[in-house]
Amino acid sequence: MKNKLHDKMIVFGRIVCKYKIPQEFVDDINAKYEDVLKNTNLLTSHGKHLAGRLDSELNMLPIIQTSKIFKFITQCMSDYIDTCVEHGIVSAGPHNLDILSCWMNDMKPGEYNPLHVHNTPTMEGFAGNMYLKVPEFINDTTEPHKFKDGRISFINPCTTKSLDIVPEVGNFYIFQADHLHCVYPFKTKNPKDIRRSMPINFIINDTVRGEEIKKEGKTSARSILGREINAP
């Protein structure tokens, strides 16, 4: 991704970048996830680590690297870090990027994600969220400003303002992990409809086996599973 292929937003002083996922990648990861979910017990719950008020939050690290979307994800991660470098948020690289976690949220009507961040007290990092299935939400409000169902909302911690984003299949957002956000519950005609998203958490980790990475060559992005992929 030498050319910037994202839409950049400055949201309450924080950088949020939106990428568009090719439909073939969306179809592949949906099919792979549903096949593994139906035919194996490979995917375990990641819910105990998360804030979400939903039943299905399954760890995707066991299969994410074998999906068509994996290299695209690492390219977007690298592109986002380059954008942070341009804005002085991150020092110049190249940098090694580690995916710490990746999971699938299958959110049913009435479920939601309360206000939260993705970082830990000892580690700053970055987060991403991609939309893989979005149902038709019922809008039964009488006032347009009240309809925020199913949206992700980025919060300004200093005021009461927020930016509410309508989820669309194929959209992939990357942002700083300590950016306050939440997801509103929703209603659908079919109670079995789901809102499917796949979040990730990643960090800059410029040490491998305790040794500093040489400051030359290309930026790399590797998952916590240890496979390295060079990003162009």
C-alpha atoms as a printed R data frame, in Angstrom:
    type eleno elety resid chain resno       x       y      z
1   ATOM     1    CA   MET     A     1   0.000   0.000  0.000
2   ATOM     2    CA   LYS     A     2   2.391   2.650 -1.163
3   ATOM     3    CA   ASN     A     3  -0.556   4.810 -2.176
4   ATOM     4    CA   LYS     A     4  -2.937   5.696  0.618
5   ATOM     5    CA   LEU     A     5  -6.024   3.570  0.114
6   ATOM     6    CA   HIS     A     6  -7.945   4.804  3.131
7   ATOM     7    CA   ASP     A     7 -10.318   7.552  4.142
8   ATOM     8    CA   LYS     A     8  -8.727   9.373  7.062
9   ATOM     9    CA   MET     A     9 -10.728  11.076  9.774
10  ATOM    10    CA   ILE     A    10  -9.529  13.080 12.744
11  ATOM    11    CA   VAL     A    11 -12.020  12.118 15.458
12  ATOM    12    CA   PHE     A    12 -11.649  14.185 18.633
13  ATOM    13    CA   GLY     A    13  -7.914  14.525 18.034
14  ATOM    14    CA   ARG     A    14  -7.435  10.835 17.184
15  ATOM    15    CA   ILE     A    15  -6.755   9.280 13.789
16  ATOM    16    CA   VAL     A    16  -9.345   6.851 12.445
17  ATOM    17    CA   CYS     A    17  -8.726   5.301  9.015
18  ATOM    18    CA   LYS     A    18 -11.340   3.458  6.971
19  ATOM    19    CA   TYR     A    19 -10.349   0.777  4.467
20  ATOM    20    CA   LYS     A    20 -12.548  -1.085  1.984
21  ATOM    21    CA   ILE     A    21 -12.250  -4.878  2.033
22  ATOM    22    CA   PRO     A    22 -12.614  -6.658 -1.332
23  ATOM    23    CA   GLN     A    23 -15.818  -8.687 -1.379
24  ATOM    24    CA   GLU     A    24 -13.964 -11.924 -2.117
25  ATOM    25    CA   PHE     A    25 -12.118 -11.535  1.196
26  ATOM    26    CA   VAL     A    26 -15.371 -10.890  3.044
27  ATOM    27    CA   ASP     A    27 -16.939 -13.999  1.505
28  ATOM    28    CA   ASP     A    28 -13.872 -16.134  2.248
29  ATOM    29    CA   ILE     A    29 -13.559 -15.230  5.939
30  ATOM    30    CA   ASN     A    30 -17.312 -15.631  6.482
31  ATOM    31    CA   ALA     A    31 -17.282 -19.066  4.836
32  ATOM    32    CA   LYS     A    32 -14.154 -20.205  6.658
33  ATOM    33    CA   TYR     A    33 -15.484 -19.047 10.028
34  ATOM    34    CA   GLU     A    34 -18.864 -20.725  9.540
35  ATOM    35    CA   ASP     A    35 -17.273 -23.969  8.341
36  ATOM    36    CA   VAL     A    36 -14.899 -24.177 11.314
37  ATOM    37    CA   LEU     A    37 -17.694 -23.210 13.701
38  ATOM    38    CA   LYS     A    38 -19.956 -25.947 12.339
39  ATOM    39    CA   ASN     A    39 -17.450 -28.764 11.939
40  ATOM    40    CA   THR     A    40 -14.794 -28.280 14.652
41  ATOM    41    CA   ASN     A    41 -14.297 -27.054 18.202
42  ATOM    42    CA   LEU     A    42 -11.216 -25.047 17.215
43  ATOM    43    CA   LEU     A    43 -12.674 -21.643 18.095
44  ATOM    44    CA   THR     A    44 -12.868 -20.939 21.816
45  ATOM    45    CA   SER     A    45 -14.589 -18.041 23.552
46  ATOM    46    CA   HIS     A    46 -12.608 -14.819 23.930
47  ATOM    47    CA   GLY     A    47 -15.406 -13.205 25.902
48  ATOM    48    CA   LYS     A    48 -13.757 -13.256 29.329
49  ATOM    49    CA   HIS     A    49 -11.219 -10.719 28.015
50  ATOM    50    CA   LEU     A    50 -13.852  -8.385 26.519
51  ATOM    51    CA   ALA     A    51 -16.452  -5.831 27.578
52  ATOM    52    CA   GLY     A    52 -19.163  -6.921 25.158
53  ATOM    53    CA   ARG     A    53 -22.643  -7.884 26.317
54  ATOM    54    CA   LEU     A    54 -23.034 -10.628 23.737
55  ATOM    55    CA   ASP     A    55 -22.892 -14.404 23.750
56  ATOM    56    CA   SER     A    56 -20.626 -15.178 20.785
57  ATOM    57    CA   GLU     A    57 -17.102 -13.680 20.844
58  ATOM    58    CA   LEU     A    58 -14.867 -16.418 19.416
59  ATOM    59    CA   ASN     A    59 -11.077 -16.310 19.118
60  ATOM    60    CA   MET     A    60 -10.042 -16.155 15.436
61  ATOM    61    CA   LEU     A    61  -6.260 -16.439 15.841
62  ATOM    62    CA   PRO     A    62  -6.265 -20.193 15.082
63  ATOM    63    CA   ILE     A    63  -7.550 -19.615 11.534
64  ATOM    64    CA   ILE     A    64  -6.953 -15.984 10.567
65  ATOM    65    CA   GLN     A    65  -3.584 -16.605  8.912
66  ATOM    66    CA   THR     A    66  -5.015 -19.167  6.515
67  ATOM    67    CA   SER     A    67  -7.671 -16.783  5.227
68  ATOM    68    CA   LYS     A    68  -7.386 -14.662  2.091
69  ATOM    69    CA   ILE     A    69  -7.945 -11.539  4.153
70  ATOM    70    CA   PHE     A    70  -4.852 -11.896  6.355
71  ATOM    71    CA   LYS     A    71  -2.310 -10.184  4.121
72  ATOM    72    CA   PHE     A    72  -4.774  -7.382  3.408
73  ATOM    73    CA   ILE     A    73  -5.185  -6.844  7.171
74  ATOM    74    CA   THR     A    74  -1.432  -6.605  7.707
75  ATOM    75    CA   GLN     A    75  -1.119  -4.137  4.830
76  ATOM    76    CA   CYS     A    76  -3.820  -1.937  6.366
77  ATOM    77    CA   MET     A    77  -2.095  -2.105  9.743
78  ATOM    78    CA   SER     A    78   1.198  -1.022  8.200
79  ATOM    79    CA   ASP     A    79  -0.528   1.762  6.255
80  ATOM    80    CA   TYR     A    80  -2.187   3.043  9.434
81  ATOM    81    CA   ILE     A    81   1.147   3.148 11.286
82  ATOM    82    CA   ASP     A    82   2.660   5.080  8.359
83  ATOM    83    CA   THR     A    83  -0.192   7.584  8.746
84  ATOM    84    CA   CYS     A    84   0.548   7.872 12.471
85  ATOM    85    CA   VAL     A    85   4.209   8.528 11.624
86  ATOM    86    CA   GLU     A    86   3.155  11.357  9.284
87  ATOM    87    CA   HIS     A    87   1.202  12.966 12.133
88  ATOM    88    CA   GLY     A    88   3.990  12.559 14.677
89  ATOM    89    CA   ILE     A    89   2.097  10.031 16.803
90  ATOM    90    CA   VAL     A    90   4.577   7.238 16.066
91  ATOM    91    CA   SER     A    91   8.311   7.586 15.445
92  ATOM    92    CA   ALA     A    92   9.670   6.678 12.014
93  ATOM    93    CA   GLY     A    93  10.196   2.975 11.382
94  ATOM    94    CA   PRO     A    94  10.253   0.451  9.922
95  ATOM    95    CA   HIS     A    95   8.294  -1.249 12.687
96  ATOM    96    CA   ASN     A    96   7.362  -4.803 13.486
97  ATOM    97    CA   LEU     A    97   3.642  -5.200 14.206
98  ATOM    98    CA   ASP     A    98   2.190  -7.966 16.356
99  ATOM    99    CA   ILE     A    99  -1.458  -8.990 16.284
100 ATOM   100    CA   LEU     A   100  -2.241  -9.744 19.916
101 ATOM   101    CA   SER     A   101  -5.837 -10.836 19.491
102 ATOM   102    CA   CYS     A   102  -8.519 -11.270 16.853
103 ATOM   103    CA   TRP     A   103 -12.061 -12.435 17.448
104 ATOM   104    CA   MET     A   104 -15.461 -12.628 15.807
105 ATOM   105    CA   ASN     A   105 -18.470 -10.797 17.267
106 ATOM   106    CA   ASP     A   106 -21.792 -12.307 16.256
107 ATOM   107    CA   MET     A   107 -24.116  -9.749 17.810
108 ATOM   108    CA   LYS     A   108 -27.804 -10.626 18.087
109 ATOM   109    CA   PRO     A   109 -30.701  -8.151 18.458
110 ATOM   110    CA   GLY     A   110 -30.622  -6.583 21.921
111 ATOM   111    CA   GLU     A   111 -26.907  -7.240 22.492
112 ATOM   112    CA   TYR     A   112 -24.413  -4.375 22.691
113 ATOM   113    CA   ASN     A   113 -20.876  -3.277 23.566
114 ATOM   114    CA   PRO     A   114 -20.675  -0.768 26.438
115 ATOM   115    CA   LEU     A   115 -18.265   2.145 26.509
116 ATOM   116    CA   HIS     A   116 -14.718   0.744 26.489
117 ATOM   117    CA   VAL     A   117 -11.163   0.969 25.171
118 ATOM   118    CA   HIS     A   118  -8.829  -1.740 23.880
119 ATOM   119    CA   ASN     A   119  -5.539  -0.916 25.560
120 ATOM   120    CA   THR     A   120  -4.127  -2.183 28.852
121 ATOM   121    CA   PRO     A   121  -2.566  -0.116 31.649
122 ATOM   122    CA   THR     A   122   0.923  -1.241 30.635
123 ATOM   123    CA   MET     A   123   0.665  -1.256 26.848
124 ATOM   124    CA   GLU     A   124  -0.397   1.240 24.231
125 ATOM   125    CA   GLY     A   125  -1.587  -0.149 20.964
126 ATOM   126    CA   PHE     A   126  -4.036  -0.034 18.108
127 ATOM   127    CA   ALA     A   127  -7.342  -1.632 17.254
128 ATOM   128    CA   GLY     A   128  -9.291  -2.491 14.148
129 ATOM   129    CA   ASN     A   129 -12.844  -3.525 13.436
130 ATOM   130    CA   MET     A   130 -14.233  -4.861 10.176
131 ATOM   131    CA   TYR     A   131 -17.847  -5.497  9.256
132 ATOM   132    CA   LEU     A   132 -18.696  -8.835  7.662
133 ATOM   133    CA   LYS     A   133 -22.494  -9.034  8.045
134 ATOM   134    CA   VAL     A   134 -24.951  -6.230  8.761
135 ATOM   135    CA   PRO     A   135 -28.696  -6.909  9.095
136 ATOM   136    CA   GLU     A   136 -31.489  -4.471  8.355
137 ATOM   137    CA   PHE     A   137 -32.124  -2.570 11.575
138 ATOM   138    CA   ILE     A   138 -35.696  -1.657 12.519
139 ATOM   139    CA   ASN     A   139 -36.112   2.089 12.874
140 ATOM   140    CA   ASP     A   140 -39.182   2.572 15.064
141 ATOM   141    CA   THR     A   141 -38.183   5.951 16.478
142 ATOM   142    CA   THR     A   142 -40.350   9.027 16.102
143 ATOM   143    CA   GLU     A   143 -37.393  11.428 16.034
144 ATOM   144    CA   PRO     A   144 -34.510  10.876 13.547
145 ATOM   145    CA   HIS     A   145 -31.773  11.900 16.001
146 ATOM   146    CA   LYS     A   146 -32.724   9.029 18.324
147 ATOM   147    CA   PHE     A   147 -31.917   6.255 15.839
148 ATOM   148    CA   LYS     A   148 -28.373   5.033 16.516
149 ATOM   149    CA   ASP     A   149 -29.104   1.309 16.606
150 ATOM   150    CA   GLY     A   150 -26.216  -0.977 15.677
151 ATOM   151    CA   ARG     A   151 -23.777   1.902 15.189
152 ATOM   152    CA   ILE     A   152 -20.269   2.198 16.557
153 ATOM   153    CA   SER     A   153 -19.872   5.459 18.441
154 ATOM   154    CA   PHE     A   154 -16.520   7.151 19.095
155 ATOM   155    CA   ILE     A   155 -16.661   9.318 22.212
156 ATOM   156    CA   ASN     A   156 -14.956  12.584 23.110
157 ATOM   157    CA   PRO     A   157 -13.937  12.056 26.773
158 ATOM   158    CA   CYS     A   158 -13.828  15.820 27.395
159 ATOM   159    CA   THR     A   159 -17.384  16.612 26.238
160 ATOM   160    CA   THR     A   160 -20.697  14.920 25.569
161 ATOM   161    CA   LYS     A   161 -20.030  14.759 21.822
162 ATOM   162    CA   SER     A   162 -19.760  11.528 19.837
163 ATOM   163    CA   LEU     A   163 -19.314  10.394 16.245
164 ATOM   164    CA   ASP     A   164 -21.710   7.615 15.266
165 ATOM   165    CA   ILE     A   165 -20.747   5.427 12.306
166 ATOM   166    CA   VAL     A   166 -23.225   3.231 10.438
167 ATOM   167    CA   PRO     A   167 -21.710  -0.241  9.877
168 ATOM   168    CA   GLU     A   168 -21.434  -1.373  6.265
169 ATOM   169    CA   VAL     A   169 -20.207  -4.739  5.029
170 ATOM   170    CA   GLY     A   170 -16.612  -4.462  3.816
171 ATOM   171    CA   ASN     A   171 -15.655  -1.414  5.870
172 ATOM   172    CA   PHE     A   172 -12.568  -1.831  8.065
173 ATOM   173    CA   TYR     A   173 -11.717   0.851 10.625
174 ATOM   174    CA   ILE     A   174  -8.380   1.170 12.425
175 ATOM   175    CA   PHE     A   175  -7.911   3.487 15.383
176 ATOM   176    CA   GLN     A   176  -5.857   4.024 18.519
177 ATOM   177    CA   ALA     A   177  -6.784   1.369 21.059
178 ATOM   178    CA   ASP     A   178  -7.459   3.819 23.884
179 ATOM   179    CA   HIS     A   179 -10.081   5.694 21.846
180 ATOM   180    CA   LEU     A   180 -13.344   5.452 23.799
181 ATOM   181    CA   HIS     A   181 -16.124   3.787 21.822
182 ATOM   182    CA   CYS     A   182 -19.252   1.698 22.162
183 ATOM   183    CA   VAL     A   183 -21.786  -0.184 20.012
184 ATOM   184    CA   TYR     A   184 -25.515   0.371 20.425
185 ATOM   185    CA   PRO     A   185 -28.056  -2.471 20.561
186 ATOM   186    CA   PHE     A   186 -30.499  -2.918 17.698
187 ATOM   187    CA   LYS     A   187 -33.760  -4.519 16.597
188 ATOM   188    CA   THR     A   188 -34.413  -6.657 13.515
189 ATOM   189    CA   LYS     A   189 -37.492  -8.275 11.952
190 ATOM   190    CA   ASN     A   190 -35.825 -11.684 12.107
191 ATOM   191    CA   PRO     A   191 -34.557 -12.440 15.635
192 ATOM   192    CA   LYS     A   192 -31.900 -14.726 14.138
193 ATOM   193    CA   ASP     A   193 -30.225 -11.948 12.147
194 ATOM   194    CA   ILE     A   194 -26.727 -11.055 13.331
195 ATOM   195    CA   ARG     A   195 -24.399  -8.094 13.096
196 ATOM   196    CA   ARG     A   196 -20.978  -9.684 12.474
197 ATOM   197    CA   SER     A   197 -17.724  -7.820 13.022
198 ATOM   198    CA   MET     A   198 -14.132  -8.970 13.456
199 ATOM   199    CA   PRO     A   199 -12.009  -6.783 15.762
200 ATOM   200    CA   ILE     A   200  -8.233  -7.016 16.148
201 ATOM   201    CA   ASN     A   201  -5.721  -5.623 18.622
202 ATOM   202    CA   PHE     A   202  -2.138  -5.006 17.570
203 ATOM   203    CA   ILE     A   203   0.988  -3.284 18.827
204 ATOM   204    CA   ILE     A   204   4.347  -2.066 17.622
205 ATOM   205    CA   ASN     A   205   6.853  -4.615 18.880
206 ATOM   206    CA   ASP     A   206  10.348  -3.708 17.709
207 ATOM   207    CA   THR     A   207  12.003  -6.539 19.583
208 ATOM   208    CA   VAL     A   208  12.156 -10.163 18.561
209 ATOM   209    CA   ARG     A   209  13.559 -12.611 21.118
210 ATOM   210    CA   GLY     A   210  14.834  -9.651 23.091
211 ATOM   211    CA   GLU     A   211  16.863  -8.166 20.235
212 ATOM   212    CA   GLU     A   212  16.074  -4.834 18.607
213 ATOM   213    CA   ILE     A   213  14.960  -5.088 14.996
214 ATOM   214    CA   LYS     A   214  17.415  -3.580 12.536
215 ATOM   215    CA   LYS     A   215  16.242  -0.170 11.343
216 ATOM   216    CA   GLU     A   216  16.473  -1.006  7.668
217 ATOM   217    CA   GLY     A   217  14.480  -2.855  5.052
218 ATOM   218    CA   LYS     A   218  10.727  -3.038  4.811
219 ATOM   219    CA   THR     A   219   8.074  -2.693  7.446
220 ATOM   220    CA   SER     A   220   6.842  -6.105  8.482
221 ATOM   221    CA   ALA     A   221   3.639  -7.269 10.048
222 ATOM   222    CA   ARG     A   222   3.577 -10.588 11.839
223 ATOM   223    CA   SER     A   223   0.936 -12.206 13.938
224 ATOM   224    CA   ILE     A   224   1.372 -13.428 17.472
225 ATOM   225    CA   LEU     A   225   1.480 -16.899 15.944
226 ATOM   226    CA   GLY     A   226   4.943 -16.109 14.666
227 ATOM   227    CA   ARG     A   227   4.516 -16.026 10.905
228 ATOM   228    CA   GLU     A   228   6.121 -12.966  9.321
229 ATOM   229    CA   ILE     A   229   4.701 -11.247  6.269
230 ATOM   230    CA   ASN     A   230   6.498  -8.347  4.612
231 ATOM   231    CA   ALA     A   231   4.226  -5.469  3.741
232 ATOM   232    CA   PRO     A   232   5.022  -3.533  0.559
